[in-house]
Amino acid sequence: MLTKDLVAAPLRAPFTRFEEFAGEGEVNEEPRGEGMQRAVGQLLTCPFCMGLWISAAFAYGLVLSPPLTRFLASILTTKVISDFLQLAYCAAEKATE
């Protein structure tokens, strides 16, 4: 969500340049600038890189503040379940056609 979603584009705007729309609610962006600005832009446009940093943040969160981290993880878990159910519904709808 952080690296491709159109909704999060304003957060990435100081570090990235818009290239094109990539689908429903997604955009392709490229890092801009030099030095630290470009490094942050590369981090914000790479889903694999961002996933690693978010995983590290959750690991530190479990050490520093377990209740808050579990709460945030439960929100993300609910989102994943919702996405899975939506995909299952679309697949079932397509199978009945």
Residue pairs with C-beta under 8 A, 6 or more apart in sequence:
1 7
1 8
2 8
2 11
2 12
2 44
2 50
2 54
3 12
3 44
3 45
3 46
3 47
3 50
4 22
4 26
4 27
4 28
4 47
5 25
5 26
5 27
6 21
6 25
6 26
6 27
7 25
9 18
9 27
9 29
11 44
12 29
12 41
12 44
12 45
14 37
15 31
15 32
15 33
15 37
15 38
15 40
15 41
15 44
16 29
16 30
16 31
16 32
16 41
16 44
16 45
17 29
17 30
17 31
17 32
18 27
18 29
19 27
19 28
19 29
19 30
20 27
20 28
21 27
21 28
22 28
29 45
30 41
30 45
31 38
31 39
31 40
31 41
31 42
31 44
31 45
32 38
32 41
33 41
42 49
43 49
43 50
43 53
44 50
58 69
58 72
58 73
61 68
61 69
61 72
62 69
62 70
